[in-house]
Amino acid sequence: MPATPTSRSTIVRYIASRLGQSLIVLWAAYTVSFIVLYALPSDPVALLAGGDASDVTPEQLAELTAQYGLDKPLVVQYLLRLGGVLRGDFGTSIATGRPVSEVIGEAVSPTLQLVGLAFLIAVLAGAGLAVLATYVRGRALSTFLLGLPPLGVAIPSFWFGLMLIQWFSFQLPLFPAMGDKSAVSLVLPSIALALPTGAMIAQLLSKSLATALGEAYIDTARAKGADRRRVHLRHALRNAALPAITMTGLIVGQLLSGTVVTETVFSRPGVGRVTASAVQQQDIPVVQGIVLFAAAAFVLANLAVDLVYPLLDPRIQLTAAPRRRRQTPVPTHAEAPVAAEAATDFDTDAVLEAAR
């Protein structure tokens, strides 16, 4: 029985519900980051003044503390900063004195380029490896290919990045070792960033493919004369890819967190490098702004997946809230034989086609 198409009002209610949940997630991320940063033992103003603040007078130190609002009680600081965020004001960087929105805005573009290319490489490499590992006939070759994803997950990304620099920048001078002066300089950091993500995709997709190839609709497709490639790519992969698509939000979050190490190793500007510098300097406004940016990217990625998923699998319907099940009227004595006959009269081929 085909699924009922989702109405426009249902989609609007679902989006409104998810946006409300997203606001709660953003608020929680902002609050947790505030608590963690203020639990650190060091003083950001003292770090700005030279670490131990020995080069400034107590009056100057008190003036700097009051300038950034750090002399107020923590609850007051939290409410003032949260109110500023609600107005679109993320505060001023303690380290540079510039607005946080400018600091993050300059770093977003290089990071999006890096994450976008790394995402593309991870999806193509991970999906290609999973399909190849489940398609080859040789057991030894298949076992070898299936053993590569766990190895890719175990390899530290910073070590892999250093090896890429050693091989393809020093021994074979094909790519620049650092910087972002040209598009070619994006290749090595994208590969280094994509390694653990692509390995995770390959692991998940290979298991899903192995499960899908054992389903009944695959046997039906083979019985109808479909060749191995058609069965593998059109029938099995189409259904096996659905669990991997639900991991898109996690993949985006993993790539964004990986930019901290990757951009530092390759000396690239971006959000990751700004994050590392802000954490070292305990630049609280910048760190909180980056936390909100990463949380918003994660939330938007999950929302996009939830909206696209029903298009890929029509059996899934968007619902803003659980609905009450409508009670089915009990058939009368005269209607019972007809209902029983209708329940047992179905087309097996149609059911298998729908499952496929």
C-alpha positions as YAML, in Angstrom:
chain: A
units: angstrom
residues:
- id: 1
  name: MET
  ca: [0.00, 0.00, 0.00]
- id: 2
  name: PRO
  ca: [1.70, 3.28, -1.02]
- id: 3
  name: ALA
  ca: [2.38, 5.89, 1.63]
- id: 4
  name: THR
  ca: [0.13, 8.92, 1.81]
- id: 5
  name: PRO
  ca: [1.92, 12.05, 0.49]
- id: 6
  name: THR
  ca: [2.92, 14.48, 3.22]
- id: 7
  name: SER
  ca: [0.81, 17.65, 3.11]
- id: 8
  name: ARG
  ca: [2.32, 21.13, 3.10]
- id: 9
  name: SER
  ca: [0.83, 21.97, 6.50]
- id: 10
  name: THR
  ca: [2.44, 18.86, 7.98]
- id: 11
  name: ILE
  ca: [5.82, 19.89, 6.58]
- id: 12
  name: VAL
  ca: [5.43, 23.40, 8.02]
- id: 13
  name: ARG
  ca: [4.49, 22.01, 11.45]
- id: 14
  name: TYR
  ca: [7.42, 19.60, 11.31]
- id: 15
  name: ILE
  ca: [9.91, 22.33, 10.39]
- id: 16
  name: ALA
  ca: [8.55, 24.59, 13.14]
- id: 17
  name: SER
  ca: [8.87, 21.77, 15.65]
- id: 18
  name: ARG
  ca: [12.44, 20.99, 14.59]
- id: 19
  name: LEU
  ca: [13.41, 24.67, 14.69]
- id: 20
  name: GLY
  ca: [12.14, 24.85, 18.26]
- id: 21
  name: GLN
  ca: [14.22, 21.82, 19.17]
- id: 22
  name: SER
  ca: [17.20, 23.37, 17.38]
- id: 23
  name: LEU
  ca: [16.96, 26.51, 19.50]
- id: 24
  name: ILE
  ca: [17.11, 24.36, 22.62]
- id: 25
  name: VAL
  ca: [20.20, 22.58, 21.27]
- id: 26
  name: LEU
  ca: [21.91, 25.89, 20.50]
- id: 27
  name: TRP
  ca: [21.07, 27.25, 23.94]
- id: 28
  name: ALA
  ca: [22.42, 24.09, 25.60]
- id: 29
  name: ALA
  ca: [25.64, 24.24, 23.57]
- id: 30
  name: TYR
  ca: [26.13, 27.90, 24.48]
- id: 31
  name: THR
  ca: [25.45, 27.27, 28.17]
- id: 32
  name: VAL
  ca: [27.76, 24.25, 28.43]
- id: 33
  name: SER
  ca: [30.58, 26.11, 26.68]
- id: 34
  name: PHE
  ca: [30.14, 29.05, 29.08]
- id: 35
  name: ILE
  ca: [30.36, 26.78, 32.12]
- id: 36
  name: VAL
  ca: [33.38, 24.85, 30.82]
- id: 37
  name: LEU
  ca: [35.32, 27.97, 29.85]
- id: 38
  name: TYR
  ca: [34.72, 29.71, 33.17]
- id: 39
  name: ALA
  ca: [35.71, 26.54, 35.04]
- id: 40
  name: LEU
  ca: [39.26, 26.83, 33.65]
- id: 41
  name: PRO
  ca: [41.75, 28.04, 36.25]
- id: 42
  name: SER
  ca: [43.47, 30.67, 34.09]
- id: 43
  name: ASP
  ca: [42.40, 34.29, 33.64]
- id: 44
  name: PRO
  ca: [41.91, 35.50, 30.03]
- id: 45
  name: VAL
  ca: [42.79, 39.09, 30.95]
- id: 46
  name: ALA
  ca: [45.98, 37.94, 32.67]
- id: 47
  name: LEU
  ca: [46.88, 35.92, 29.58]
- id: 48
  name: LEU
  ca: [46.30, 39.01, 27.46]
- id: 49
  name: ALA
  ca: [48.56, 41.03, 29.77]
- id: 50
  name: GLY
  ca: [51.45, 38.58, 29.47]
- id: 51
  name: GLY
  ca: [50.49, 35.41, 31.29]
- id: 52
  name: ASP
  ca: [51.10, 36.37, 34.91]
- id: 53
  name: ALA
  ca: [50.11, 40.06, 34.49]
- id: 54
  name: SER
  ca: [53.44, 41.12, 36.02]
- id: 55
  name: ASP
  ca: [53.92, 43.88, 33.43]
- id: 56
  name: VAL
  ca: [50.74, 45.77, 34.33]
- id: 57
  name: THR
  ca: [49.58, 47.47, 37.48]
- id: 58
  name: PRO
  ca: [46.60, 46.19, 39.47]
- id: 59
  name: GLU
  ca: [44.65, 49.26, 38.36]
- id: 60
  name: GLN
  ca: [45.30, 48.50, 34.69]
- id: 61
  name: LEU
  ca: [44.36, 44.86, 35.21]
- id: 62
  name: ALA
  ca: [41.11, 45.89, 36.92]
- id: 63
  name: GLU
  ca: [40.36, 48.29, 34.07]
- id: 64
  name: LEU
  ca: [40.85, 45.53, 31.47]
- id: 65
  name: THR
  ca: [38.68, 43.17, 33.50]
- id: 66
  name: ALA
  ca: [35.90, 45.75, 33.67]
- id: 67
  name: GLN
  ca: [36.28, 46.56, 29.96]
- id: 68
  name: TYR
  ca: [35.37, 43.00, 28.99]
- id: 69
  name: GLY
  ca: [32.70, 42.67, 31.67]
- id: 70
  name: LEU
  ca: [34.59, 39.99, 33.58]
- id: 71
  name: ASP
  ca: [34.25, 41.82, 36.90]
- id: 72
  name: LYS
  ca: [30.54, 41.03, 37.16]
- id: 73
  name: PRO
  ca: [29.06, 37.89, 38.79]
- id: 74
  name: LEU
  ca: [28.96, 34.83, 36.53]
- id: 75
  name: VAL
  ca: [25.16, 34.82, 36.34]
- id: 76
  name: VAL
  ca: [25.14, 38.45, 35.22]
- id: 77
  name: GLN
  ca: [27.88, 37.78, 32.66]
- id: 78
  name: TYR
  ca: [25.93, 34.80, 31.31]
- id: 79
  name: LEU
  ca: [22.69, 36.75, 30.97]
- id: 80
  name: LEU
  ca: [24.41, 39.74, 29.36]
- id: 81
  name: ARG
  ca: [26.24, 37.55, 26.83]
- id: 82
  name: LEU
  ca: [23.12, 35.51, 26.09]
- id: 83
  name: GLY
  ca: [21.12, 38.69, 25.56]
- id: 84
  name: GLY
  ca: [23.78, 39.97, 23.18]
- id: 85
  name: VAL
  ca: [23.65, 36.74, 21.18]
- id: 86
  name: LEU
  ca: [19.88, 37.02, 20.87]
- id: 87
  name: ARG
  ca: [20.41, 40.51, 19.41]
- id: 88
  name: GLY
  ca: [23.08, 39.23, 17.01]
- id: 89
  name: ASP
  ca: [25.99, 40.65, 19.02]
- id: 90
  name: PHE
  ca: [28.51, 37.90, 19.86]
- id: 91
  name: GLY
  ca: [30.77, 40.25, 21.77]
- id: 92
  name: THR
  ca: [34.37, 41.35, 21.31]
- id: 93
  name: SER
  ca: [37.43, 39.15, 21.12]
- id: 94
  name: ILE
  ca: [39.56, 39.48, 24.24]
- id: 95
  name: ALA
  ca: [42.75, 38.65, 22.33]
- id: 96
  name: THR
  ca: [42.33, 40.96, 19.32]
- id: 97
  name: GLY
  ca: [39.68, 43.49, 20.37]
- id: 98
  name: ARG
  ca: [37.72, 42.84, 17.17]
- id: 99
  name: PRO
  ca: [34.05, 41.82, 16.97]
- id: 100
  name: VAL
  ca: [33.62, 38.07, 17.19]
- id: 101
  name: SER
  ca: [31.39, 38.07, 14.10]
- id: 102
  name: GLU
  ca: [34.26, 39.51, 12.03]
- id: 103
  name: VAL
  ca: [36.82, 37.04, 13.42]
- id: 104
  name: ILE
  ca: [34.61, 34.04, 12.63]
- id: 105
  name: GLY
  ca: [33.30, 35.49, 9.36]
- id: 106
  name: GLU
  ca: [36.80, 35.77, 7.90]
- id: 107
  name: ALA
  ca: [37.56, 32.16, 8.84]
- id: 108
  name: VAL
  ca: [34.32, 30.55, 7.62]
- id: 109
  name: SER
  ca: [35.03, 30.64, 3.88]
- id: 110
  name: PRO
  ca: [38.37, 28.71, 3.93]
- id: 111
  name: THR
  ca: [36.88, 26.16, 6.32]
- id: 112
  name: LEU
  ca: [33.78, 25.61, 4.18]
- id: 113
  name: GLN
  ca: [36.01, 25.00, 1.14]
- id: 114
  name: LEU
  ca: [38.07, 22.48, 3.09]
- id: 115
  name: VAL
  ca: [35.06, 20.71, 4.61]
- id: 116
  name: GLY
  ca: [33.17, 20.64, 1.29]
- id: 117
  name: LEU
  ca: [36.01, 19.00, -0.63]
- id: 118
  name: ALA
  ca: [36.76, 16.62, 2.24]
- id: 119
  name: PHE
  ca: [33.09, 15.60, 2.39]
- id: 120
  name: LEU
  ca: [33.08, 14.86, -1.34]
- id: 121
  name: ILE
  ca: [36.29, 12.80, -1.10]
- id: 122
  name: ALA
  ca: [35.01, 10.91, 1.96]
- id: 123
  name: VAL
  ca: [31.69, 10.00, 0.32]
- id: 124
  name: LEU
  ca: [33.22, 8.90, -2.99]
- id: 125
  name: ALA
  ca: [36.10, 6.97, -1.42]
- id: 126
  name: GLY
  ca: [34.01, 5.40, 1.34]
- id: 127
  name: ALA
  ca: [31.14, 4.38, -0.93]
- id: 128
  name: GLY
  ca: [33.51, 3.14, -3.63]
- id: 129
  name: LEU
  ca: [35.46, 0.99, -1.18]
- id: 130
  name: ALA
  ca: [32.28, -0.47, 0.35]
- id: 131
  name: VAL
  ca: [30.80, -1.33, -3.05]
- id: 132
  name: LEU
  ca: [34.06, -2.85, -4.29]
- id: 133
  name: ALA
  ca: [34.58, -4.90, -1.12]
- id: 134
  name: THR
  ca: [31.11, -6.46, -1.37]
- id: 135
  name: TYR
  ca: [31.22, -6.87, -5.16]
- id: 136
  name: VAL
  ca: [34.51, -8.70, -5.74]
- id: 137
  name: ARG
  ca: [34.34, -12.49, -5.88]
- id: 138
  name: GLY
  ca: [37.69, -13.30, -4.28]
- id: 139
  name: ARG
  ca: [37.33, -13.92, -0.55]
- id: 140
  name: ALA
  ca: [40.90, -12.87, 0.23]
- id: 141
  name: LEU
  ca: [40.57, -9.60, -1.70]
- id: 142
  name: SER
  ca: [37.21, -8.85, -0.10]
- id: 143
  name: THR
  ca: [38.63, -9.49, 3.38]
- id: 144
  name: PHE
  ca: [41.57, -7.20, 2.63]
- id: 145
  name: LEU
  ca: [39.29, -4.40, 1.42]
- id: 146
  name: LEU
  ca: [36.98, -4.77, 4.41]
- id: 147
  name: GLY
  ca: [40.01, -4.45, 6.70]
- id: 148
  name: LEU
  ca: [40.97, -1.03, 5.33]
- id: 149
  name: PRO
  ca: [38.18, 1.05, 6.96]
- id: 150
  name: PRO
  ca: [39.09, 0.09, 10.57]
- id: 151
  name: LEU
  ca: [42.69, 0.98, 9.75]
- id: 152
  name: GLY
  ca: [41.59, 4.35, 8.40]
- id: 153
  name: VAL
  ca: [39.64, 5.08, 11.57]
- id: 154
  name: ALA
  ca: [42.61, 4.13, 13.76]
- id: 155
  name: ILE
  ca: [45.18, 6.32, 11.95]
- id: 156
  name: PRO
  ca: [45.49, 9.77, 13.60]
- id: 157
  name: SER
  ca: [44.62, 12.50, 11.12]
- id: 158
  name: PHE
  ca: [47.56, 14.70, 12.15]
- id: 159
  name: TRP
  ca: [50.03, 11.84, 11.54]
- id: 160
  name: PHE
  ca: [48.45, 11.10, 8.17]
- id: 161
  name: GLY
  ca: [48.65, 14.78, 7.29]
- id: 162
  name: LEU
  ca: [52.35, 14.89, 8.16]
- id: 163
  name: MET
  ca: [52.95, 11.79, 6.03]
- id: 164
  name: LEU
  ca: [51.16, 13.42, 3.09]
- id: 165
  name: ILE
  ca: [53.38, 16.48, 3.46]
- id: 166
  name: GLN
  ca: [56.49, 14.30, 3.60]
- id: 167
  name: TRP
  ca: [55.53, 12.24, 0.54]
- id: 168
  name: PHE
  ca: [53.85, 14.73, -1.77]
- id: 169
  name: SER
  ca: [55.47, 18.03, -0.75]
- id: 170
  name: PHE
  ca: [59.07, 17.14, 0.09]
- id: 171
  name: GLN
  ca: [59.91, 13.87, -1.69]
- id: 172
  name: LEU
  ca: [57.53, 14.42, -4.60]
- id: 173
  name: PRO
  ca: [57.00, 18.20, -4.82]
- id: 174
  name: LEU
  ca: [53.52, 17.96, -6.29]
- id: 175
  name: PHE
  ca: [51.53, 19.97, -3.75]
- id: 176
  name: PRO
  ca: [52.41, 22.86, -1.41]
- id: 177
  name: ALA
  ca: [53.02, 21.86, 2.19]
- id: 178
  name: MET
  ca: [51.08, 24.73, 3.78]
- id: 179
  name: GLY
  ca: [49.10, 27.86, 3.13]
- id: 180
  name: ASP
  ca: [46.09, 28.62, 0.93]
- id: 181
  name: LYS
  ca: [47.58, 30.58, -1.93]
- id: 182
  name: SER
  ca: [46.07, 28.36, -4.64]
- id: 183
  name: ALA
  ca: [43.40, 25.72, -5.14]
- id: 184
  name: VAL
  ca: [46.10, 23.03, -5.29]
- id: 185
  name: SER
  ca: [46.98, 23.72, -1.65]
- id: 186
  name: LEU
  ca: [43.52, 22.41, -0.72]
- id: 187
  name: VAL
  ca: [44.19, 18.85, -1.94]
- id: 188
  name: LEU
  ca: [46.40, 17.43, 0.82]
- id: 189
  name: PRO
  ca: [44.48, 18.84, 3.80]
- id: 190
  name: SER
  ca: [41.19, 17.67, 2.27]
- id: 191
  name: ILE
  ca: [42.53, 14.13, 1.90]
- id: 192
  name: ALA
  ca: [43.87, 14.15, 5.47]
- id: 193
  name: LEU
  ca: [40.55, 15.42, 6.81]
- id: 194
  name: ALA
  ca: [38.51, 12.95, 4.74]
- id: 195
  name: LEU
  ca: [40.39, 9.81, 5.87]
- id: 196
  name: PRO
  ca: [38.57, 8.98, 9.14]
- id: 197
  name: THR
  ca: [35.20, 10.11, 7.77]
- id: 198
  name: GLY
  ca: [35.53, 8.06, 4.59]
- id: 199
  name: ALA
  ca: [36.57, 5.04, 6.65]
- id: 200
  name: MET
  ca: [33.48, 5.42, 8.83]
- id: 201
  name: ILE
  ca: [31.24, 5.65, 5.75]
- id: 202
  name: ALA
  ca: [32.88, 2.55, 4.26]
- id: 203
  name: GLN
  ca: [32.33, 0.57, 7.47]
- id: 204
  name: LEU
  ca: [28.66, 1.49, 7.74]
- id: 205
  name: LEU
  ca: [27.87, 1.08, 4.05]
- id: 206
  name: SER
  ca: [29.66, -2.27, 3.69]
- id: 207
  name: LYS
  ca: [27.63, -3.73, 6.56]
- id: 208
  name: SER
  ca: [24.41, -2.33, 5.12]
- id: 209
  name: LEU
  ca: [25.25, -3.73, 1.68]
- id: 210
  name: ALA
  ca: [26.01, -7.17, 3.10]
- id: 211
  name: THR
  ca: [22.64, -7.16, 4.86]
- id: 212
  name: ALA
  ca: [20.76, -5.88, 1.80]
- id: 213
  name: LEU
  ca: [22.27, -8.53, -0.48]
- id: 214
  name: GLY
  ca: [20.68, -11.22, 1.68]
- id: 215
  name: GLU
  ca: [17.15, -9.82, 1.44]
- id: 216
  name: ALA
  ca: [14.32, -11.49, -0.46]
- id: 217
  name: TYR
  ca: [13.89, -8.69, -3.00]
- id: 218
  name: ILE
  ca: [17.49, -9.30, -4.17]
- id: 219
  name: ASP
  ca: [16.61, -12.93, -4.90]
- id: 220
  name: THR
  ca: [13.55, -11.72, -6.79]
- id: 221
  name: ALA
  ca: [15.65, -9.34, -8.89]
- id: 222
  name: ARG
  ca: [18.10, -12.13, -9.71]
- id: 223
  name: ALA
  ca: [15.25, -14.47, -10.60]
- id: 224
  name: LYS
  ca: [13.97, -11.86, -13.06]
- id: 225
  name: GLY
  ca: [17.32, -11.88, -14.87]
- id: 226
  name: ALA
  ca: [19.10, -8.82, -13.44]
- id: 227
  name: ASP
  ca: [22.89, -9.08, -13.70]
- id: 228
  name: ARG
  ca: [25.27, -8.70, -10.71]
- id: 229
  name: ARG
  ca: [26.11, -5.07, -11.38]
- id: 230
  name: ARG
  ca: [22.46, -4.05, -11.67]
- id: 231
  name: VAL
  ca: [21.53, -5.97, -8.54]
- id: 232
  name: HIS
  ca: [24.44, -4.49, -6.61]
- id: 233
  name: LEU
  ca: [24.23, -0.87, -7.68]
- id: 234
  name: ARG
  ca: [20.54, -0.31, -8.31]
- id: 235
  name: HIS
  ca: [18.76, -2.60, -5.88]
- id: 236
  name: ALA
  ca: [21.12, -3.24, -2.96]
- id: 237
  name: LEU
  ca: [22.99, 0.08, -2.86]
- id: 238
  name: ARG
  ca: [19.81, 2.13, -3.07]
- id: 239
  name: ASN
  ca: [18.46, 0.62, 0.14]
- id: 240
  name: ALA
  ca: [21.82, 0.22, 1.89]
- id: 241
  name: ALA
  ca: [22.64, 3.91, 1.46]
- id: 242
  name: LEU
  ca: [19.69, 5.07, 3.59]
- id: 243
  name: PRO
  ca: [21.36, 4.35, 6.98]
- id: 244
  name: ALA
  ca: [24.51, 6.14, 5.80]
- id: 245
  name: ILE
  ca: [22.50, 9.21, 4.77]
- id: 246
  name: THR
  ca: [21.15, 9.54, 8.30]
- id: 247
  name: MET
  ca: [24.77, 9.94, 9.48]
- id: 248
  name: THR
  ca: [25.22, 13.18, 7.50]
- id: 249
  name: GLY
  ca: [24.86, 15.39, 10.55]
- id: 250
  name: LEU
  ca: [27.44, 13.37, 12.46]
- id: 251
  name: ILE
  ca: [29.76, 13.47, 9.44]
- id: 252
  name: VAL
  ca: [29.51, 17.26, 9.20]
- id: 253
  name: GLY
  ca: [30.27, 17.57, 12.91]
- id: 254
  name: GLN
  ca: [33.24, 15.23, 12.61]
- id: 255
  name: LEU
  ca: [34.66, 17.18, 9.68]
- id: 256
  name: LEU
  ca: [34.26, 20.52, 11.46]
- id: 257
  name: SER
  ca: [35.98, 19.21, 14.58]
- id: 258
  name: GLY
  ca: [38.76, 17.72, 12.45]
- id: 259
  name: THR
  ca: [39.60, 21.12, 10.98]
- id: 260
  name: VAL
  ca: [41.21, 22.13, 14.29]
- id: 261
  name: VAL
  ca: [44.04, 19.65, 13.74]
- id: 262
  name: THR
  ca: [44.12, 19.74, 9.94]
- id: 263
  name: GLU
  ca: [44.30, 23.52, 9.60]
- id: 264
  name: THR
  ca: [47.01, 23.64, 12.26]
- id: 265
  name: VAL
  ca: [49.14, 20.95, 10.59]
- id: 266
  name: PHE
  ca: [48.87, 22.56, 7.15]
- id: 267
  name: SER
  ca: [49.03, 26.16, 8.45]
- id: 268
  name: ARG
  ca: [45.75, 27.07, 6.80]
- id: 269
  name: PRO
  ca: [43.47, 29.89, 7.94]
- id: 270
  name: GLY
  ca: [40.02, 28.84, 9.05]
- id: 271
  name: VAL
  ca: [37.64, 28.21, 11.91]
- id: 272
  name: GLY
  ca: [39.69, 25.29, 13.21]
- id: 273
  name: ARG
  ca: [42.84, 27.33, 13.56]
- id: 274
  name: VAL
  ca: [40.92, 30.22, 15.13]
- id: 275
  name: THR
  ca: [39.44, 27.71, 17.60]
- id: 276
  name: ALA
  ca: [42.86, 26.39, 18.61]
- id: 277
  name: SER
  ca: [44.18, 29.91, 19.13]
- id: 278
  name: ALA
  ca: [41.09, 31.04, 21.06]
- id: 279
  name: VAL
  ca: [41.22, 28.05, 23.41]
- id: 280
  name: GLN
  ca: [44.91, 28.64, 24.13]
- id: 281
  name: GLN
  ca: [44.24, 32.31, 24.90]
- id: 282
  name: GLN
  ca: [40.96, 31.49, 26.69]
- id: 283
  name: ASP
  ca: [39.18, 33.95, 24.41]
- id: 284
  name: ILE
  ca: [35.73, 33.16, 25.76]
- id: 285
  name: PRO
  ca: [33.58, 35.18, 23.30]
- id: 286
  name: VAL
  ca: [35.34, 33.70, 20.25]
- id: 287
  name: VAL
  ca: [35.11, 30.12, 21.55]
- id: 288
  name: GLN
  ca: [31.42, 30.51, 22.31]
- id: 289
  name: GLY
  ca: [30.79, 32.00, 18.87]
- id: 290
  name: ILE
  ca: [32.54, 29.04, 17.23]
- id: 291
  name: VAL
  ca: [30.55, 26.60, 19.37]
- id: 292
  name: LEU
  ca: [27.33, 28.21, 18.17]
- id: 293
  name: PHE
  ca: [28.53, 28.09, 14.55]
- id: 294
  name: ALA
  ca: [29.38, 24.38, 14.78]
- id: 295
  name: ALA
  ca: [26.12, 23.56, 16.57]
- id: 296
  name: ALA
  ca: [24.12, 25.47, 13.95]
- id: 297
  name: ALA
  ca: [25.88, 23.59, 11.13]
- id: 298
  name: PHE
  ca: [25.13, 20.28, 12.84]
- id: 299
  name: VAL
  ca: [21.48, 21.19, 13.37]
- id: 300
  name: LEU
  ca: [20.98, 22.39, 9.79]
- id: 301
  name: ALA
  ca: [22.59, 19.25, 8.37]
- id: 302
  name: ASN
  ca: [20.27, 17.02, 10.40]
- id: 303
  name: LEU
  ca: [17.23, 19.08, 9.42]
- id: 304
  name: ALA
  ca: [18.16, 18.82, 5.74]
- id: 305
  name: VAL
  ca: [18.54, 15.05, 6.04]
- id: 306
  name: ASP
  ca: [15.16, 14.73, 7.76]
- id: 307
  name: LEU
  ca: [13.49, 16.69, 4.95]
- id: 308
  name: VAL
  ca: [15.21, 14.78, 2.14]
- id: 309
  name: TYR
  ca: [14.79, 11.31, 3.66]
- id: 310
  name: PRO
  ca: [11.07, 10.93, 2.78]
- id: 311
  name: LEU
  ca: [11.94, 11.67, -0.85]
- id: 312
  name: LEU
  ca: [14.42, 8.79, -0.84]
- id: 313
  name: ASP
  ca: [12.17, 6.42, 1.09]
- id: 314
  name: PRO
  ca: [8.44, 7.12, 0.51]
- id: 315
  name: ARG
  ca: [7.56, 4.86, 3.44]
- id: 316
  name: ILE
  ca: [8.83, 7.58, 5.81]
- id: 317
  name: GLN
  ca: [6.39, 10.38, 6.63]
- id: 318
  name: LEU
  ca: [7.07, 13.65, 8.45]
- id: 319
  name: THR
  ca: [5.02, 14.14, 11.61]
- id: 320
  name: ALA
  ca: [5.37, 17.14, 13.90]
- id: 321
  name: ALA
  ca: [3.98, 15.21, 16.86]
- id: 322
  name: PRO
  ca: [2.74, 11.67, 17.44]
- id: 323
  name: ARG
  ca: [-0.88, 11.29, 16.46]
- id: 324
  name: ARG
  ca: [-3.49, 9.22, 18.14]
- id: 325
  name: ARG
  ca: [-4.23, 5.99, 16.38]
- id: 326
  name: ARG
  ca: [-7.70, 6.03, 14.93]
- id: 327
  name: GLN
  ca: [-9.64, 3.01, 16.03]
- id: 328
  name: THR
  ca: [-10.72, 0.74, 13.21]
- id: 329
  name: PRO
  ca: [-14.42, -0.14, 13.40]
- id: 330
  name: VAL
  ca: [-15.07, -3.80, 14.09]
- id: 331
  name: PRO
  ca: [-16.71, -5.42, 11.06]
- id: 332
  name: THR
  ca: [-20.15, -6.87, 11.52]
- id: 333
  name: HIS
  ca: [-20.86, -10.56, 11.19]
- id: 334
  name: ALA
  ca: [-21.89, -10.07, 7.57]
- id: 335
  name: GLU
  ca: [-18.79, -8.04, 6.70]
- id: 336
  name: ALA
  ca: [-16.28, -10.34, 8.45]
- id: 337
  name: PRO
  ca: [-15.94, -12.95, 5.65]
- id: 338
  name: VAL
  ca: [-15.45, -10.19, 3.06]
- id: 339
  name: ALA
  ca: [-12.77, -8.51, 5.17]
- id: 340
  name: ALA
  ca: [-11.00, -11.81, 5.76]
- id: 341
  name: GLU
  ca: [-11.06, -12.59, 2.05]
- id: 342
  name: ALA
  ca: [-9.65, -9.12, 1.20]
- id: 343
  name: ALA
  ca: [-6.90, -9.53, 3.80]
- id: 344
  name: THR
  ca: [-5.69, -12.77, 2.24]
- id: 345
  name: ASP
  ca: [-6.01, -11.69, -1.39]
- id: 346
  name: PHE
  ca: [-2.80, -9.84, -2.35]
- id: 347
  name: ASP
  ca: [-0.28, -9.83, -5.14]
- id: 348
  name: THR
  ca: [3.08, -11.26, -4.02]
- id: 349
  name: ASP
  ca: [4.98, -9.70, -6.94]
- id: 350
  name: ALA
  ca: [3.52, -6.27, -6.13]
- id: 351
  name: VAL
  ca: [4.66, -6.55, -2.51]
- id: 352
  name: LEU
  ca: [8.18, -7.53, -3.56]
- id: 353
  name: GLU
  ca: [8.30, -4.67, -6.07]
- id: 354
  name: ALA
  ca: [7.22, -2.21, -3.36]
- id: 355
  name: ALA
  ca: [9.87, -3.55, -0.96]
- id: 356
  name: ARG
  ca: [12.48, -3.21, -3.68]
...
